[in-house]
Amino acid sequence: YPSENCPAGYVLEALERGMSQQGQAPSPMKMLPTFIRSTPDGTGETALLGASPGRERSAVVLGAEQGSLMHHIFEIPVNIPQGPGEALFDFIAQCLKTFLGEIGSPETRLPLGFVFPFSCRQMALDKAELISWSKGFQCSNVEGKDVVQLLQAAISRQEVVALMNNTVGAMMTCSTPQKPCEIALVVGSGTNCCFMAESRLLELADVTSGRMCVNSEWGCLGDDGALDNVLTPYDHRVDQESSNPGERRFEKLVGSVYLGEIVRHAIITLASEQALFVGKNTSALANRGMLTAQQVLGIMDNENGMAKAQDLLESLGLQPSEQDCCRVQQLCRAVVSRAAALSATGLAAVLSHMCYSRQQEQLMVNVGVDGGLYLTSTRFGEIMRSVVGLLAPECTVNLVPTTDGNGLGAAIVTAVALRLAAQQKKMQQLLGPLQLSHTDLQRVQALMMQEMERGLDKERNAESSLRMLPTYVCHTPDGTERGEFLALDLGGTNFRVLAVNVSQENIDMSSKIYAIPTAIMQGTGELFDHIMDCIIDFQHEKQMRGQALPLGFTFSFPCQQLGLDKAVLLNWTKGFNASDCEGRDVVQLLRDAAQRKRVGKALKVVAVVNDTVGTMMACGYHDPKCEIGLIVGTGTNTCYMEEMAKVGTVEGDQGRMCINMEWGAFGDNGCIDSYFTNFDRQVDEKTINVGKQRFEKLISGMYLGEIVRHILLALVEEEVLLRGKSSQKLKNRNLLQTKFLSTIEAPGLSLLQVQAILRDLDLDANYEDSVLVREVCQIVSRRAAHLCAAGMAAVVEKMRESRGLEQFTVTVGVDGTLYKMHPYFSQNLHKMLKDLAPRCNVTFMQSEDGSGKGAALVAAVHSRQSNQSS
């Protein structure tokens, strides 16, 4: 970054202060949002109108996003710039009417883009209030009013879609789909710069994603006095003679309106000091406007400059010597060179900001340039390139001259605006059903509570999509558990065996992970033999063979539990489909395998639990208020401690029992079908359990990437994404894992990095595609978190009501990679849960190794209870 003590550092500081707008003195750079969020992508074909009032004329252009079709230039009458505002807008409206008549479409209604090259405060793409006039305009009754509304009132048939200033028009005109232009600089009668800024940094606009073009209004730099050290006495005189003394100080150093006057005052001073025109009558120099910027640029010329200087000075009656002509030429070169260097200084500050905010080490960018100073002076451009290279060496800049930055630019902005509006409409049609309202979530919460009540009722249990399975775990740890235990953890493609030592000080564990091949996961009954082989290997490695330690078995699949050590597998999930297991007691299957391996006496299974119960027990050891377990990872499930009096499916009404909800199946009876989108149905249709685990397929990590993939395919088909270019790679199932969402949504990840990730997947994504993909990921993950919150709100409210409490405090033990690894899932869940269950104070505790440790603790609690009973 440039130092704040140099002009570039000052510009950079003013730029960032202007974007922030908080807790600091107002910045001279207004940094006005333009609400233009994209450059042309080559897909616009609609016929459009563009209109632009300038210093001396008003241009009306008919064009499309890909180029101009025809135009007509109308001279502005001399009385309009200083007359009533109504007359100006009536004149523009008449020009439009005349132009439409010329092209044979007097009754045609076309979208209109309006270049308004004056300082405006923009509230939307089609709404902007004039801050102040410049360039010789001073129409009355316009400042502080919406200029789009004023123009609209003067027009009967055209709809004003977009308003912009000439700097933005220059940027859009110079931009092509292959080479987007992201900065524009105007150096003419006035000066200004606009650039595509990161929206998250622009606090004046309520937009946090993507980029937005910002109009810097940098002509006002120095109005706070910060450039006083570079102002000369000649600059002060020019400022005092202007119509707005003390304002737009930077523009008065750079703009062509003022360069001739700066040279004139310098010549007057040199003449008074006898350094020029010695003994000559210099009274002609007192006339303001006697030297124009065009004449200054002509005098600078190496070949003809001396002759032009002599002709001009002789026409003023100064009878110059050769030395006089030479010194005037040097003076002209110095003033113009300073203007070019200052313009480059401002541009370098913008480039440094863009490079830093995009987290790039190098920045390559096209800069559209308009204005007479740059376009008519080769030397001006050479100086700019040289100074930019010195001040922003990390940036490679291509200066692109514009040919019609006003009318055509207006048409292009209009085309882009219409394209984005059409895309947004398609996005809303596709993604709207995924964006659940607060009322939707309250409805899901109510349905969940209704299904819970049915599932707990002995007579209506079969009607419910929630199995509400008793676990026979009736106590959580109280801290007095002691001893050595074994634990098994089966819940996915990896299987763990653990040795757990529970002492007064802590819990010590050692474990080993064993892979379960796909052939065994979906095989013909070898699964439990494979598990026993793993246990035997572990005992041998840990020198534990022959020890009959109490064993807790975490079995993370839906089971009908008939006792603490008896659980009948209801159905496989998570890609498992081993035959001859469903409908059988998994503990007995394990014991049978032990008999076959001749180690039956060494296997002492005392408890079988699922991973959700294990998580609750593991966290309950550290927090007695932990009475809920939640898993949000590859799959999702919840358990909680219910009042026995409310559990109609088991005998007894004293105390509490942990209920395994198996909430992944919530909605399998059709009760949440209205919240299933076409994308969810497409994902469901390709699973091995079509129509089952409906809630899980909306929430868990196994499915979110596929939901996103199907949405992206639909966006490509609708020509919203990838410019409608079909991607074969995107058609591959499971291309996007859930970690893809976590990565794309990571805070601090620039959209250029998102673009790189997409290109690594062979997706020809541009910057705008990256914005859309991130938005899709955010919508899908937010819906998952909010649905999880609705389910959890039902659980905590059910517990509160069952216990007859006005307020309820509880801790949720939680595990799962989606909850732990996704950057926003947990906070979206917590915030929505607080909204949906305001009378419950819920704390979340992440489980450390909950599945294995929890199983051991269930065994430990069982041993403690058994010892107390005996």
BELHUNOR-V389427 format. One record per residue. BURIAL is b if it has 24 or more other ideal C-beta (glycine too) atoms within 12 Angstrom, else e. D_LAST is the distance of its C-alpha to the last C-alpha in Angstrom with 2 decimals. Layout:
burial=BURIAL d_last=D_LAST
burial=BURIAL d_last=D_LAST
This chain:
burial=e d_last=75.59
burial=b d_last=79.04
burial=e d_last=79.33
burial=e d_last=79.63
burial=e d_last=82.86
burial=b d_last=84.73
burial=b d_last=85.82
burial=b d_last=83.32
burial=e d_last=80.51
burial=b d_last=81.76
burial=b d_last=81.91
burial=b d_last=78.38
burial=b d_last=77.06
burial=b d_last=78.96
burial=b d_last=77.67
burial=b d_last=74.01
burial=b d_last=74.53
burial=b d_last=76.20
burial=b d_last=73.28
burial=e d_last=70.72
burial=e d_last=72.51
burial=e d_last=69.83
burial=e d_last=70.16
burial=e d_last=73.46
burial=e d_last=77.16
burial=e d_last=78.57
burial=b d_last=79.56
burial=b d_last=83.18
burial=b d_last=81.80
burial=b d_last=80.63
burial=b d_last=78.51
burial=b d_last=78.90
burial=b d_last=76.65
burial=b d_last=78.79
burial=b d_last=76.03
burial=b d_last=77.37
burial=b d_last=74.31
burial=b d_last=75.87
burial=b d_last=78.96
burial=b d_last=80.80
burial=b d_last=79.11
burial=b d_last=82.13
burial=b d_last=80.91
burial=b d_last=82.93
burial=e d_last=85.91
burial=b d_last=86.60
burial=b d_last=90.01
burial=b d_last=89.77
burial=b d_last=91.92
burial=b d_last=91.85
burial=b d_last=93.84
burial=b d_last=94.51
burial=b d_last=96.81
burial=b d_last=98.03
burial=b d_last=100.37
burial=e d_last=103.50
burial=b d_last=102.54
burial=b d_last=99.98
burial=b d_last=98.83
burial=b d_last=97.50
burial=b d_last=95.92
burial=b d_last=94.69
burial=b d_last=92.09
burial=b d_last=88.82
burial=b d_last=85.92
burial=b d_last=87.62
burial=b d_last=90.99
burial=b d_last=93.94
burial=b d_last=96.09
burial=b d_last=98.96
burial=b d_last=99.72
burial=b d_last=102.33
burial=e d_last=103.00
burial=b d_last=104.30
burial=e d_last=106.08
burial=b d_last=104.76
burial=e d_last=107.63
burial=e d_last=108.39
burial=e d_last=107.73
burial=b d_last=104.14
burial=b d_last=102.18
burial=e d_last=103.32
burial=e d_last=103.46
burial=e d_last=101.02
burial=b d_last=97.70
burial=e d_last=98.44
burial=b d_last=101.49
burial=b d_last=99.49
burial=b d_last=96.93
burial=b d_last=99.67
burial=b d_last=101.49
burial=b d_last=98.42
burial=b d_last=97.88
burial=b d_last=101.55
burial=b d_last=101.25
burial=b d_last=98.36
burial=b d_last=100.36
burial=e d_last=103.40
burial=b d_last=101.40
burial=b d_last=99.78
burial=e d_last=103.27
burial=e d_last=104.57
burial=e d_last=101.97
burial=e d_last=102.67
burial=e d_last=99.40
burial=e d_last=100.32
burial=e d_last=97.78
burial=e d_last=94.94
burial=e d_last=91.70
burial=b d_last=90.13
burial=b d_last=87.27
burial=b d_last=88.75
burial=b d_last=87.71
burial=b d_last=89.36
burial=b d_last=89.97
burial=b d_last=90.52
burial=b d_last=91.28
burial=b d_last=90.65
burial=b d_last=87.74
burial=b d_last=85.27
burial=b d_last=81.81
burial=b d_last=80.13
burial=e d_last=77.34
burial=b d_last=77.16
burial=b d_last=79.16
burial=b d_last=81.57
burial=b d_last=81.52
burial=b d_last=83.11
burial=b d_last=84.86
burial=b d_last=87.87
burial=b d_last=87.34
burial=b d_last=90.86
burial=b d_last=94.00
burial=b d_last=95.51
burial=b d_last=98.13
burial=b d_last=100.89
burial=b d_last=99.23
burial=e d_last=99.02
burial=b d_last=98.80
burial=e d_last=98.25
burial=e d_last=95.43
burial=b d_last=92.95
burial=e d_last=90.90
burial=e d_last=87.46
burial=b d_last=87.73
burial=b d_last=86.08
burial=b d_last=88.75
burial=b d_last=87.22
burial=e d_last=87.59
burial=b d_last=91.16
burial=b d_last=92.00
burial=b d_last=90.24
burial=e d_last=92.34
burial=b d_last=95.46
burial=b d_last=94.50
burial=e d_last=94.42
burial=e d_last=93.23
burial=b d_last=91.14
burial=b d_last=87.49
burial=b d_last=86.73
burial=b d_last=83.56
burial=b d_last=83.45
burial=b d_last=85.07
burial=b d_last=85.28
burial=b d_last=87.57
burial=b d_last=89.93
burial=b d_last=87.63
burial=b d_last=84.93
burial=b d_last=87.67
burial=b d_last=88.71
burial=b d_last=85.19
burial=b d_last=84.80
burial=b d_last=88.27
burial=b d_last=87.61
burial=b d_last=84.26
burial=e d_last=83.96
burial=e d_last=80.95
burial=e d_last=81.51
burial=e d_last=82.16
burial=b d_last=80.55
burial=b d_last=82.14
burial=b d_last=79.67
burial=b d_last=82.05
burial=b d_last=85.47
burial=b d_last=88.01
burial=b d_last=91.17
burial=b d_last=93.94
burial=b d_last=97.00
burial=b d_last=98.50
burial=b d_last=95.02
burial=b d_last=91.86
burial=b d_last=88.23
burial=b d_last=85.21
burial=b d_last=82.29
burial=b d_last=79.36
burial=b d_last=76.17
burial=b d_last=73.42
burial=b d_last=69.67
burial=b d_last=68.79
burial=b d_last=65.63
burial=b d_last=67.95
burial=b d_last=70.32
burial=b d_last=69.01
burial=b d_last=71.95
burial=b d_last=70.91
burial=e d_last=67.69
burial=b d_last=66.99
burial=e d_last=64.34
burial=b d_last=64.78
burial=b d_last=67.68
burial=b d_last=71.00
burial=b d_last=73.69
burial=b d_last=77.29
burial=b d_last=78.01
burial=b d_last=81.52
burial=b d_last=81.85
burial=b d_last=85.15
burial=b d_last=85.75
burial=b d_last=89.36
burial=b d_last=88.02
burial=b d_last=86.76
burial=b d_last=88.37
burial=b d_last=88.75
burial=e d_last=86.38
burial=e d_last=88.82
burial=b d_last=86.75
burial=b d_last=89.65
burial=e d_last=92.28
burial=e d_last=92.52
burial=b d_last=93.83
burial=b d_last=96.22
burial=e d_last=99.87
burial=e d_last=102.62
burial=b d_last=103.78
burial=b d_last=100.37
burial=b d_last=100.51
burial=b d_last=104.00
burial=b d_last=102.96
burial=b d_last=99.97
burial=e d_last=102.14
burial=e d_last=104.60
burial=b d_last=101.92
burial=e d_last=101.01
burial=b d_last=97.49
burial=e d_last=97.79
burial=e d_last=94.55
burial=b d_last=92.76
burial=b d_last=91.95
burial=b d_last=92.88
burial=b d_last=91.48
burial=b d_last=93.40
burial=b d_last=96.56
burial=b d_last=96.13
burial=b d_last=95.58
burial=b d_last=97.05
burial=b d_last=100.50
burial=b d_last=101.71
burial=b d_last=101.69
burial=b d_last=102.60
burial=b d_last=106.34
burial=b d_last=106.25
burial=b d_last=104.43
burial=b d_last=107.10
burial=b d_last=109.86
burial=b d_last=108.68
burial=b d_last=108.34
burial=b d_last=111.90
burial=b d_last=113.18
burial=e d_last=111.64
burial=b d_last=112.99
burial=b d_last=116.42
burial=e d_last=116.46
burial=e d_last=115.69
burial=e d_last=118.60
burial=e d_last=116.30
burial=b d_last=117.46
burial=b d_last=120.71
burial=e d_last=122.69
burial=e d_last=125.69
burial=e d_last=124.79
burial=e d_last=124.39
burial=b d_last=120.63
burial=e d_last=120.70
burial=b d_last=119.52
burial=b d_last=116.11
burial=e d_last=115.50
burial=e d_last=115.06
burial=e d_last=111.42
burial=e d_last=110.52
burial=b d_last=113.43
burial=b d_last=111.04
burial=b d_last=108.46
burial=b d_last=105.39
burial=b d_last=107.12
burial=b d_last=110.07
burial=b d_last=107.76
burial=b d_last=106.11
burial=b d_last=109.59
burial=b d_last=110.77
burial=b d_last=107.72
burial=e d_last=108.91
burial=e d_last=109.98
burial=e d_last=112.98
burial=e d_last=114.44
burial=b d_last=112.80
burial=b d_last=115.73
burial=e d_last=118.19
burial=b d_last=116.07
burial=b d_last=115.71
burial=b d_last=119.47
burial=e d_last=120.20
burial=b d_last=117.85
burial=b d_last=119.07
burial=e d_last=122.69
burial=e d_last=122.13
burial=b d_last=121.06
burial=e d_last=124.29
burial=b d_last=122.58
burial=e d_last=124.77
burial=b d_last=121.97
burial=e d_last=122.56
burial=e d_last=120.70
burial=e d_last=118.53
burial=b d_last=117.76
burial=b d_last=116.65
burial=e d_last=114.53
burial=b d_last=112.78
burial=b d_last=112.14
burial=b d_last=110.65
burial=b d_last=108.38
burial=b d_last=107.37
burial=b d_last=106.50
burial=b d_last=104.44
burial=b d_last=102.56
burial=b d_last=101.71
burial=b d_last=100.60
burial=b d_last=98.67
burial=b d_last=96.80
burial=b d_last=95.96
burial=b d_last=94.69
burial=b d_last=92.66
burial=b d_last=91.09
burial=b d_last=90.24
burial=b d_last=88.64
burial=b d_last=86.74
burial=b d_last=85.18
burial=b d_last=84.42
burial=b d_last=82.80
burial=b d_last=80.49
burial=b d_last=79.45
burial=b d_last=78.89
burial=b d_last=76.75
burial=b d_last=74.61
burial=b d_last=74.17
burial=b d_last=73.30
burial=b d_last=70.73
burial=b d_last=69.14
burial=b d_last=68.79
burial=e d_last=67.18
burial=b d_last=69.91
burial=e d_last=71.54
burial=e d_last=74.70
burial=b d_last=76.10
burial=e d_last=78.78
burial=b d_last=80.29
burial=b d_last=83.42
burial=b d_last=85.19
burial=b d_last=87.64
burial=b d_last=90.64
burial=b d_last=93.25
burial=b d_last=96.12
burial=b d_last=99.67
burial=b d_last=99.04
burial=b d_last=96.79
burial=b d_last=98.52
burial=b d_last=102.07
burial=b d_last=101.53
burial=e d_last=100.45
burial=b d_last=100.28
burial=b d_last=97.81
burial=b d_last=95.33
burial=e d_last=95.85
burial=b d_last=95.02
burial=b d_last=91.91
burial=b d_last=90.57
burial=e d_last=91.31
burial=b d_last=89.65
burial=b d_last=86.55
burial=e d_last=86.22
burial=e d_last=86.36
burial=b d_last=83.94
burial=b d_last=81.40
burial=e d_last=81.55
burial=b d_last=78.15
burial=b d_last=79.67
burial=e d_last=82.02
burial=b d_last=84.18
burial=e d_last=86.56
burial=b d_last=88.96
burial=b d_last=90.00
burial=b d_last=93.06
burial=b d_last=92.89
burial=e d_last=95.82
burial=b d_last=94.87
burial=b d_last=91.85
burial=b d_last=92.60
burial=b d_last=93.43
burial=b d_last=91.79
burial=b d_last=88.78
burial=b d_last=88.43
burial=b d_last=88.54
burial=b d_last=85.95
burial=b d_last=83.53
burial=b d_last=83.99
burial=b d_last=83.27
burial=b d_last=80.13
burial=b d_last=79.02
burial=b d_last=79.58
burial=b d_last=77.73
burial=b d_last=74.71
burial=b d_last=74.80
burial=e d_last=74.87
burial=b d_last=72.01
burial=b d_last=69.99
burial=e d_last=70.62
burial=b d_last=69.40
burial=b d_last=66.37
burial=e d_last=65.51
burial=e d_last=65.96
burial=b d_last=63.65
burial=b d_last=61.05
burial=e d_last=61.18
burial=b d_last=58.57
burial=b d_last=56.10
burial=e d_last=56.52
burial=b d_last=54.23
burial=e d_last=55.09
burial=e d_last=52.76
burial=e d_last=53.25
burial=b d_last=52.29
burial=b d_last=49.02
burial=b d_last=48.26
burial=e d_last=48.88
burial=b d_last=46.47
burial=b d_last=43.85
burial=e d_last=44.44
burial=b d_last=44.29
burial=b d_last=40.97
burial=b d_last=39.47
burial=b d_last=40.97
burial=b d_last=39.48
burial=b d_last=36.02
burial=b d_last=36.23
burial=b d_last=37.36
burial=b d_last=34.70
burial=b d_last=31.90
burial=e d_last=33.64
burial=e d_last=32.68
burial=e d_last=36.31
burial=e d_last=38.03
burial=b d_last=35.72
burial=e d_last=38.23
burial=e d_last=41.01
burial=b d_last=39.43
burial=b d_last=40.04
burial=b d_last=36.69
burial=b d_last=33.85
burial=b d_last=31.26
burial=b d_last=28.45
burial=b d_last=24.84
burial=b d_last=22.75
burial=b d_last=19.25
burial=b d_last=18.80
burial=b d_last=17.76
burial=b d_last=17.26
burial=b d_last=19.54
burial=b d_last=18.84
burial=e d_last=18.60
burial=e d_last=19.61
burial=e d_last=16.47
burial=b d_last=15.74
burial=b d_last=16.40
burial=b d_last=17.07
burial=b d_last=19.50
burial=b d_last=19.85
burial=b d_last=22.58
burial=b d_last=24.27
burial=b d_last=27.03
burial=b d_last=29.52
burial=b d_last=31.98
burial=b d_last=34.17
burial=b d_last=37.75
burial=e d_last=40.13
burial=e d_last=38.07
burial=b d_last=34.60
burial=b d_last=32.41
burial=b d_last=29.80
burial=b d_last=27.90
burial=b d_last=25.84
burial=b d_last=23.91
burial=b d_last=22.64
burial=b d_last=20.87
burial=e d_last=21.44
burial=e d_last=22.00
burial=e d_last=25.69
burial=e d_last=25.97
burial=b d_last=25.23
burial=e d_last=27.26
burial=b d_last=28.23
burial=b d_last=30.59
burial=b d_last=31.75
burial=b d_last=34.49
burial=e d_last=36.33
burial=b d_last=37.56
burial=e d_last=40.28
burial=b d_last=40.11
burial=e d_last=43.64
burial=e d_last=45.12
burial=e d_last=45.70
burial=b d_last=41.96
burial=b d_last=41.13
burial=e d_last=43.55
burial=e d_last=43.54
burial=e d_last=42.62
burial=e d_last=38.95
burial=e d_last=38.82
burial=b d_last=36.67
burial=b d_last=33.22
burial=b d_last=34.85
burial=b d_last=36.31
burial=b d_last=32.94
burial=b d_last=31.47
burial=b d_last=34.57
burial=b d_last=33.93
burial=b d_last=30.30
burial=b d_last=31.55
burial=e d_last=34.36
burial=b d_last=32.12
burial=b d_last=29.74
burial=e d_last=32.87
burial=e d_last=34.45
burial=b d_last=31.44
burial=e d_last=30.91
burial=b d_last=27.40
burial=e d_last=28.12
burial=e d_last=25.52
burial=e d_last=22.59
burial=e d_last=19.86
burial=b d_last=18.79
burial=b d_last=16.85
burial=b d_last=19.87
burial=b d_last=20.87
burial=b d_last=24.05
burial=b d_last=26.55
burial=b d_last=28.83
burial=b d_last=31.46
burial=b d_last=33.00
burial=b d_last=32.73
burial=b d_last=29.86
burial=b d_last=28.55
burial=b d_last=24.80
burial=e d_last=23.03
burial=b d_last=19.51
burial=b d_last=18.12
burial=b d_last=19.17
burial=b d_last=22.11
burial=b d_last=25.39
burial=b d_last=28.82
burial=b d_last=31.74
burial=b d_last=34.23
burial=b d_last=37.07
burial=b d_last=37.98
burial=b d_last=39.41
burial=b d_last=40.81
burial=b d_last=43.12
burial=b d_last=40.59
burial=b d_last=41.63
burial=b d_last=40.11
burial=e d_last=40.74
burial=e d_last=38.40
burial=b d_last=35.43
burial=b d_last=35.81
burial=e d_last=33.93
burial=b d_last=31.41
burial=b d_last=27.77
burial=b d_last=28.14
burial=b d_last=24.80
burial=b d_last=25.99
burial=b d_last=29.37
burial=b d_last=27.85
burial=b d_last=25.91
burial=b d_last=29.17
burial=b d_last=31.06
burial=b d_last=28.67
burial=e d_last=29.36
burial=e d_last=33.03
burial=b d_last=32.83
burial=e d_last=30.92
burial=b d_last=28.01
burial=e d_last=25.49
burial=e d_last=22.87
burial=b d_last=23.06
burial=b d_last=22.34
burial=b d_last=18.75
burial=b d_last=19.42
burial=b d_last=16.39
burial=b d_last=18.61
burial=b d_last=22.25
burial=b d_last=24.04
burial=b d_last=27.69
burial=b d_last=29.42
burial=b d_last=29.65
burial=b d_last=25.89
burial=b d_last=25.70
burial=b d_last=28.43
burial=b d_last=26.78
burial=b d_last=23.51
burial=b d_last=25.61
burial=b d_last=27.67
burial=b d_last=24.75
burial=b d_last=23.46
burial=b d_last=26.82
burial=b d_last=27.48
burial=e d_last=24.93
burial=e d_last=27.74
burial=b d_last=27.77
burial=b d_last=26.86
burial=b d_last=29.48
burial=b d_last=30.11
burial=b d_last=33.68
burial=b d_last=35.31
burial=b d_last=39.09
burial=b d_last=40.32
burial=b d_last=41.52
burial=b d_last=39.74
burial=b d_last=38.15
burial=b d_last=35.07
burial=b d_last=32.91
burial=b d_last=29.41
burial=b d_last=28.22
burial=b d_last=25.48
burial=b d_last=26.60
burial=b d_last=25.72
burial=e d_last=23.82
burial=e d_last=26.46
burial=b d_last=29.06
burial=b d_last=27.49
burial=b d_last=29.01
burial=b d_last=28.05
burial=b d_last=24.32
burial=e d_last=22.72
burial=e d_last=21.39
burial=e d_last=23.06
burial=e d_last=20.50
burial=e d_last=20.02
burial=b d_last=21.56
burial=b d_last=21.63
burial=b d_last=23.66
burial=b d_last=26.73
burial=b d_last=28.68
burial=b d_last=32.19
burial=b d_last=34.08
burial=b d_last=36.91
burial=b d_last=39.23
burial=b d_last=40.09
burial=b d_last=41.12
burial=b d_last=44.61
burial=b d_last=44.49
burial=b d_last=45.54
burial=e d_last=48.64
burial=b d_last=47.72
burial=b d_last=48.70
burial=e d_last=51.60
burial=e d_last=54.06
burial=b d_last=52.61
burial=b d_last=53.01
burial=b d_last=56.27
burial=e d_last=58.47
burial=b d_last=57.11
burial=b d_last=53.52
burial=e d_last=54.70
burial=e d_last=56.52
burial=b d_last=53.41
burial=b d_last=51.28
burial=e d_last=53.82
burial=e d_last=53.45
burial=b d_last=49.66
burial=e d_last=47.82
burial=b d_last=46.10
burial=e d_last=49.05
burial=e d_last=48.24
burial=b d_last=44.53
burial=b d_last=42.55
burial=b d_last=45.41
burial=b d_last=43.81
burial=b d_last=42.68
burial=b d_last=46.26
burial=b d_last=47.53
burial=b d_last=45.16
burial=b d_last=43.73
burial=b d_last=45.27
burial=b d_last=45.90
burial=b d_last=48.59
burial=b d_last=50.21
burial=b d_last=52.62
burial=b d_last=53.79
burial=b d_last=54.38
burial=b d_last=56.49
burial=b d_last=58.39
burial=b d_last=59.35
burial=b d_last=60.52
burial=b d_last=62.64
burial=b d_last=64.19
burial=b d_last=65.14
burial=b d_last=66.65
burial=b d_last=68.72
burial=e d_last=69.93
burial=b d_last=70.94
burial=e d_last=72.81
burial=b d_last=70.79
burial=b d_last=69.16
burial=b d_last=70.86
burial=b d_last=74.18
burial=e d_last=73.27
burial=e d_last=73.40
burial=e d_last=71.02
burial=b d_last=68.49
burial=e d_last=67.43
burial=e d_last=64.62
burial=b d_last=63.15
burial=e d_last=62.90
burial=e d_last=60.35
burial=e d_last=56.84
burial=e d_last=54.19
burial=e d_last=56.93
burial=b d_last=55.21
burial=b d_last=51.59
burial=b d_last=49.63
burial=b d_last=50.17
burial=b d_last=53.84
burial=b d_last=53.20
burial=b d_last=51.33
burial=b d_last=54.25
burial=b d_last=56.99
burial=b d_last=55.49
burial=e d_last=54.74
burial=e d_last=56.20
burial=e d_last=59.27
burial=b d_last=60.03
burial=b d_last=63.73
burial=b d_last=65.12
burial=b d_last=67.17
burial=b d_last=63.95
burial=b d_last=62.74
burial=b d_last=66.05
burial=e d_last=65.55
burial=b d_last=62.11
burial=b d_last=63.68
burial=e d_last=66.52
burial=e d_last=64.11
burial=b d_last=62.98
burial=e d_last=66.66
burial=b d_last=67.03
burial=e d_last=70.47
burial=b d_last=69.24
burial=b d_last=71.38
burial=b d_last=70.31
burial=b d_last=70.16
burial=b d_last=68.02
burial=b d_last=65.54
burial=b d_last=65.41
burial=b d_last=64.78
burial=b d_last=62.05
burial=b d_last=60.22
burial=b d_last=60.58
burial=b d_last=59.18
burial=b d_last=56.14
burial=b d_last=55.57
burial=b d_last=55.83
burial=b d_last=53.41
burial=b d_last=50.73
burial=b d_last=51.17
burial=b d_last=50.72
burial=b d_last=47.49
burial=b d_last=46.15
burial=b d_last=47.32
burial=b d_last=45.78
burial=b d_last=42.47
burial=b d_last=42.89
burial=b d_last=43.64
burial=b d_last=40.44
burial=b d_last=38.35
burial=b d_last=40.18
burial=b d_last=39.08
burial=b d_last=35.40
burial=b d_last=35.42
burial=b d_last=37.53
burial=b d_last=35.20
burial=b d_last=32.22
burial=b d_last=34.41
burial=e d_last=35.54
burial=b d_last=32.10
burial=e d_last=30.96
burial=e d_last=34.26
burial=e d_last=35.36
burial=e d_last=38.94
burial=e d_last=38.11
burial=b d_last=35.19
burial=e d_last=34.15
burial=b d_last=32.14
burial=b d_last=31.95
burial=b d_last=32.52
burial=b d_last=31.29
burial=b d_last=34.17
burial=b d_last=35.13
burial=b d_last=38.05
burial=b d_last=41.43
burial=b d_last=43.47
burial=b d_last=41.71
burial=b d_last=41.73
burial=b d_last=45.08
burial=b d_last=47.42
burial=b d_last=49.42
burial=b d_last=49.37
burial=b d_last=46.66
burial=b d_last=44.04
burial=e d_last=46.53
burial=b d_last=47.99
burial=b d_last=44.52
burial=b d_last=43.61
burial=e d_last=46.97
burial=b d_last=47.02
burial=b d_last=43.44
burial=e d_last=44.46
burial=b d_last=47.46
burial=b d_last=45.59
burial=b d_last=42.63
burial=e d_last=44.21
burial=e d_last=41.54
burial=b d_last=38.77
burial=e d_last=38.42
burial=b d_last=37.08
burial=b d_last=36.41
burial=b d_last=36.17
burial=b d_last=34.23
burial=b d_last=35.12
burial=b d_last=32.29
burial=e d_last=32.60
burial=b d_last=31.35
burial=b d_last=29.14
burial=b d_last=28.83
burial=b d_last=27.40
burial=b d_last=25.50
burial=b d_last=24.16
burial=b d_last=22.71
burial=b d_last=20.95
burial=b d_last=19.62
burial=b d_last=18.30
burial=b d_last=16.39
burial=b d_last=15.33
burial=b d_last=14.22
burial=b d_last=12.26
burial=b d_last=10.53
burial=b d_last=10.02
burial=b d_last=8.64
burial=e d_last=6.23
burial=e d_last=5.20
burial=e d_last=5.52
burial=e d_last=3.82
burial=e d_last=0.00
